[in-house]
Amino acid sequence: MDKINLKQKRILVTGGNGYLGNKLIERLIFEKAIVYSIDIQENSKSKDATYYKVDIRNKEELTKIIGEINPEIIFHLAASLNRERDFSNVESVFEINLFGTINLLQALKNINYEKFIFTSTSEVYGGDKIKSPFKEYDNFVPASPYSLSKYSAEMAISSFSELNAKKFIILRLFNFYGEGMSTEFFLPQLILKLKSGESFDMTLGEQVRDFIYVNDVIEALLLSIRVDVNNQIFNVSSGIGKTIKEIAIELKKQLKSNSRINLGSLPYRGNEVWEMIGDNSKFTKIFGFTPKYFLHHLK
């Protein structure tokens, strides 16, 4: 496949101030694209991109800004990341993840864009109805308000695009990691504790997870606009599963850490997904995707 030429492409990234959004914008600027970011936060992280402080729940303001940008390609990353299993927060999560997405689609209705790329989540495969490695066509029950909202957004994008003859790609991202990621997430928190010599509290660590490095995710995002394949859903994963206990012990050895890993000191979550491995063969076959990085890159 020929390398896509992003030079002078007008590209919109929603959630551009987030961890993944910022990484994507850096790469798009390197590719000499004309980059615009929409984010609820005001801070601008790159002088080479144009930032707009917009809440995607604000339909009128969003429509106005989209008209000014007139994007050719849209990467929709903006989302509430609240992964609590408690349904008492379902309204706020859906307001952003589902209705915010619908607002964005409606704002784009009269824009002649080339492709809409949506970052969904492996958590839509929640529950114990299916066994991993998860395939895109598996029947499943999302295990939390967050995963339900992302799946609902997938369906909204599919329906809207069908009704309006628009092109989209949905990427279900598995657990990604990388330098500078918030320590609210398991791997960065583990690395921080191991480097500082502090003890690390965790569950027994029997959960199996499929971790993929952020640079591989960025490559997958760009590949999604590389060939003329549209209106499909793809897993983006390493395809390799390890228990988080194995990962913790492996990284402790790699870092030669004196930290104590307190296995079993934390309880498992209710409705825990015990094995989450992605089948990435569909994306690999169509886009030629091969993950290049593995866990040692978080050292």
Summary of the structure (lengths in Angstrom):
residues: 299
radius of gyration: 19.2
end to end distance: 33.1
largest distance: 58.6
contacts: 973
relative contact order: 0.14
helix: 37%
strand: 19%
